[in-house]
Amino acid sequence: MSAFRPLWIALRAAVLATAVFWVALFIIERSGWKGLQFTGLDVTEYAVFFVVFFLGVLMKGK
């Protein structure tokens, strides 16, 4: 069973990151904020994804 430990940790991290991503987008959408507009394109989802991904990389342990 210890062979599946890295897979289990990766799955839990992916589920947690997905939940944080969708909750952040839900809060941004419900707040009425228009988001980041760049040449007519809404880049809010990309910005939130980058922040969640970057924080996940920073939280990586030894």
NUROBA-697219 format. One record per residue: x, y, z of N, C-alpha, C, O, CB in turn; residue in one letter; residue number from 1; chain. Coordinates in Angstrom, 3 decimals. Each point is the difference from the previous one (the first is absolute). Glycine has a CB too. Example, Ala and Ser with C-alpha at 12.3 -4.5 7.8 and 13.67 -1.06 7.14 Angstrom:
residues 2
- 13.190/-5.690/7.800/-0.890/1.190/0.000/0.900/1.200/0.000/1.036/-0.019/0.665/-2.928/-1.154/0.581/A/1/A
- 1.542/2.223/-1.966/0.820/1.190/0.060/-0.770/1.090/0.730/0.509/1.108/0.169/0.675/-1.736/-2.314/S/2/A
end
This chain:
residues 62
- 0.809/-1.204/0.000/-0.809/1.204/0.000/0.850/1.266/0.000/-0.464/1.058/-0.424/-1.305/-2.324/1.617/M/1/A
- 2.998/1.167/-0.726/0.835/1.200/0.036/0.393/0.452/-1.403/0.433/1.136/-0.191/0.427/-1.841/2.427/S/2/A
- -1.011/-0.178/-3.211/0.308/0.374/-1.379/-1.014/1.017/-0.535/0.313/0.781/-0.898/0.725/-3.046/0.535/A/3/A
- -2.242/2.250/0.915/-1.046/0.911/-0.460/-0.040/1.303/0.784/-0.821/0.867/-0.299/-0.479/-2.845/-0.397/F/4/A
- 2.159/2.138/1.684/0.000/1.208/0.827/0.234/1.270/-0.822/-0.749/0.959/0.183/1.580/-2.343/1.719/R/5/A
- 0.159/1.450/-2.793/0.173/1.233/-0.796/-1.222/0.314/-0.867/-0.357/1.164/-0.180/2.815/-1.601/0.155/P/6/A
- -3.082/-0.590/-0.499/-1.199/0.210/-0.817/-1.140/0.554/0.852/-0.721/0.900/-0.431/1.428/-2.773/-1.098/L/7/A
- -0.867/1.342/2.723/-1.054/0.462/0.903/0.237/1.457/0.400/-0.945/0.788/0.039/0.640/-3.142/0.816/W/8/A
- 1.556/2.722/-0.558/0.330/1.374/0.369/-0.276/0.948/-1.181/-0.544/1.088/0.189/2.306/-1.937/1.437/I/9/A
- -1.391/0.435/-2.817/-0.242/0.825/-1.187/-1.496/0.172/-0.254/-0.442/1.087/-0.372/2.612/-1.881/-0.608/A/10/A
- -2.943/-0.252/1.175/-1.450/0.075/-0.202/-0.639/0.956/1.007/-0.846/0.819/-0.362/0.850/-3.177/-0.525/L/11/A
- 0.402/2.251/2.147/-0.547/0.905/1.017/0.370/1.450/-0.304/-0.832/0.895/0.157/0.970/-2.737/1.546/R/12/A
- 1.097/2.084/-2.134/0.420/1.358/-0.333/-0.793/0.544/-1.186/-0.382/1.171/-0.016/2.676/-1.684/0.892/A/13/A
- -2.537/-0.334/-1.858/-0.760/0.440/-1.177/-1.441/0.335/0.369/-0.549/0.990/-0.484/2.014/-2.409/-0.974/A/14/A
- -2.072/0.616/2.297/-1.383/0.264/0.427/-0.069/1.284/0.813/-0.909/0.808/-0.188/0.423/-3.276/0.203/V/15/A
- 1.435/2.658/0.879/0.018/1.210/0.819/0.215/1.248/-0.861/-0.675/1.012/0.191/1.556/-2.358/1.739/L/16/A
- 0.055/1.273/-2.872/0.266/1.140/-0.872/-1.213/0.325/-0.877/-0.307/1.169/-0.234/2.744/-1.774/0.232/A/17/A
- -3.118/-0.424/-0.475/-1.200/0.216/-0.815/-1.093/0.670/0.817/-0.680/0.905/-0.485/1.260/-2.906/-0.906/T/18/A
- -0.749/1.559/2.631/-1.013/0.602/0.866/0.321/1.466/0.287/-0.891/0.849/-0.041/0.460/-3.098/1.070/A/19/A
- 1.685/2.548/-0.740/0.397/1.385/0.265/-0.221/0.858/-1.244/-0.465/1.136/0.106/2.168/-1.925/1.584/V/20/A
- -1.375/0.257/-2.865/-0.181/0.719/-1.260/-1.465/0.366/-0.218/-0.318/1.150/-0.301/2.296/-2.357/-0.654/F/21/A
- -2.868/0.228/1.108/-1.417/0.254/-0.267/-0.635/0.896/1.056/-0.862/0.816/-0.326/0.741/-3.023/-0.805/W/22/A
- 0.533/2.070/2.388/-0.531/0.876/1.046/0.450/1.441/-0.245/-0.789/0.932/0.158/0.797/-2.852/1.488/V/23/A
- 1.252/2.102/-2.030/0.488/1.350/-0.292/-0.773/0.613/-1.167/-0.394/1.165/0.059/2.677/-1.806/0.790/A/24/A
- -2.499/-0.136/-1.902/-0.772/0.528/-1.139/-1.442/0.291/0.394/-0.579/0.983/-0.463/2.048/-2.265/-1.104/L/25/A
- -2.052/0.449/2.410/-1.373/0.222/0.462/-0.093/1.304/0.784/-0.931/0.781/-0.199/0.544/-3.265/0.284/F/26/A
- 1.344/2.719/0.800/-0.002/1.224/0.799/0.188/1.222/-0.894/-0.675/1.013/0.183/1.590/-2.287/1.785/I/27/A
- -0.016/1.186/-2.920/0.228/1.124/-0.918/-1.251/0.278/-0.820/-0.369/1.158/-0.197/2.816/-1.726/0.083/I/28/A
- -3.098/-0.480/-0.365/-1.207/0.177/-0.815/-1.146/0.585/0.812/-0.704/0.891/-0.473/1.422/-2.806/-0.947/E/29/A
- -0.908/1.421/2.635/-1.103/0.475/0.850/0.230/1.411/0.532/-0.957/0.690/0.349/0.527/-3.050/0.284/R/30/A
- 1.676/2.791/-0.566/0.283/1.338/0.509/-0.366/1.079/-1.014/-0.086/1.180/0.339/1.922/-2.141/1.050/S/31/A
- -2.050/0.544/-2.638/-0.368/0.963/-1.023/1.192/0.647/-0.673/-0.159/0.883/-0.843/-1.896/-0.478/2.106/G/32/A
- 3.246/-0.839/-0.894/1.202/0.546/-0.600/0.085/-0.454/-1.451/-0.226/-1.173/-0.295/1.398/1.195/2.533/W/33/A
- -0.855/0.874/-3.124/0.028/-0.326/-1.423/1.200/-0.841/-0.391/-0.005/-0.630/-1.058/-1.206/2.729/0.638/K/34/A
- 2.222/-2.119/1.242/1.165/-0.818/-0.312/1.058/0.787/-0.740/-0.122/1.208/-0.209/-1.343/-3.195/0.135/G/35/A
- 2.483/1.292/-0.310/1.112/0.616/-0.713/-0.301/0.008/-1.494/-0.093/-1.056/-0.625/1.723/0.301/2.409/L/36/A
- -1.777/1.917/-2.339/-0.285/0.132/-1.425/1.286/0.332/-0.736/0.698/0.952/0.350/-3.061/-0.199/0.129/Q/37/A
- 2.668/-1.526/-1.482/1.199/0.239/-0.799/-0.392/-0.150/-1.462/-0.234/-1.113/-0.471/1.793/0.277/2.320/F/38/A
- -1.629/1.922/-2.551/-0.423/0.068/-1.408/-1.329/-0.722/-0.226/-0.173/-0.727/-0.978/2.582/0.844/0.297/T/39/A
- -3.340/0.101/1.609/-1.323/-0.575/-0.165/-0.145/-1.430/0.508/-1.111/-0.529/0.033/0.890/1.999/-1.963/G/40/A
- 1.314/-2.099/2.324/-0.062/-1.366/0.505/0.033/0.013/1.523/0.745/0.773/0.603/0.384/-1.633/-2.689/L/41/A
- -1.928/0.011/2.703/-0.007/-0.112/1.446/1.078/-0.994/0.415/-0.113/-1.194/-0.274/-2.363/1.752/0.383/D/42/A
- 3.503/-0.074/0.540/1.120/-0.852/0.382/-0.018/-0.320/1.498/1.015/-0.414/0.559/0.321/1.406/-2.431/V/43/A
- -2.479/-0.802/2.515/-0.104/-0.260/1.433/0.288/-1.464/0.311/0.732/-0.300/0.943/-2.410/2.150/-0.739/T/44/A
- 1.107/-2.767/-0.991/0.211/-1.426/0.257/1.472/-0.364/-0.109/0.505/-0.786/0.801/-2.798/0.302/-1.665/E/45/A
- 2.981/1.044/-0.113/1.424/-0.281/-0.170/0.807/0.546/1.166/0.936/-0.646/0.469/-1.233/0.692/-2.947/Y/46/A
- -0.064/1.142/2.945/0.719/0.610/1.121/-0.210/-0.810/1.281/0.948/-0.226/0.752/-1.200/2.494/-1.824/A/47/A
- -0.978/-2.702/1.320/-0.281/-0.805/1.190/0.733/-1.334/-0.095/0.561/-0.468/0.990/-2.819/1.574/-0.729/V/48/A
- 2.257/-1.717/-1.433/0.720/-1.262/-0.170/1.488/0.188/0.289/0.607/-0.820/0.689/-2.296/0.083/-2.403/F/49/A
- 2.273/1.807/1.194/1.422/0.254/0.219/0.297/0.180/1.480/0.988/-0.537/0.500/-0.833/1.591/-2.760/F/50/A
- -0.994/-0.307/2.967/0.223/0.236/1.429/-0.100/-1.305/0.781/0.848/-0.274/0.849/-1.761/2.604/-1.084/V/51/A
- -0.115/-3.145/-0.039/-0.159/-1.276/0.700/1.171/-0.918/-0.318/0.533/-0.657/0.895/-3.039/0.899/-0.963/V/52/A
- 2.910/-0.296/-1.189/1.129/-0.844/-0.392/1.289/0.461/0.671/0.769/-0.815/0.510/-1.888/0.361/-2.704/F/53/A
- 1.349/1.769/2.190/1.218/0.550/0.584/0.049/-0.261/1.505/1.048/-0.371/0.529/-1.003/2.137/-2.314/F/54/A
- -1.165/-1.576/2.473/-0.035/-0.283/1.431/0.215/-1.480/0.276/0.634/-0.358/0.993/-2.175/2.293/-0.671/L/55/A
- 1.024/-2.795/-1.183/0.234/-1.433/0.145/1.462/-0.361/-0.152/0.514/-0.859/0.715/-2.790/0.457/-1.569/G/56/A
- 2.935/1.052/-0.068/1.438/-0.251/-0.192/0.774/0.487/1.226/0.938/-0.662/0.445/-1.189/0.882/-2.963/V/57/A
- -0.134/0.924/3.059/0.694/0.532/1.177/-0.214/-0.886/1.231/0.867/-0.066/0.871/-1.133/2.377/-1.808/L/58/A
- -0.879/-2.990/1.014/-0.294/-0.825/1.163/0.598/-1.389/-0.078/-0.129/-0.783/0.941/-1.940/2.062/-0.686/M/59/A
- 2.724/-1.598/-1.363/0.592/-1.325/-0.143/1.039/-0.219/1.096/0.857/0.851/0.240/-1.257/-0.803/-2.737/K/60/A
- 0.310/-1.176/3.141/0.921/-0.319/1.092/1.290/-0.601/-0.544/0.254/-0.015/-1.204/-2.200/-0.353/2.746/G/61/A
- 2.734/-0.117/-0.618/1.285/-0.610/-0.363/-0.194/-1.319/-0.683/0.975/-0.651/-0.374/0.091/1.785/2.277/K/62/A
end
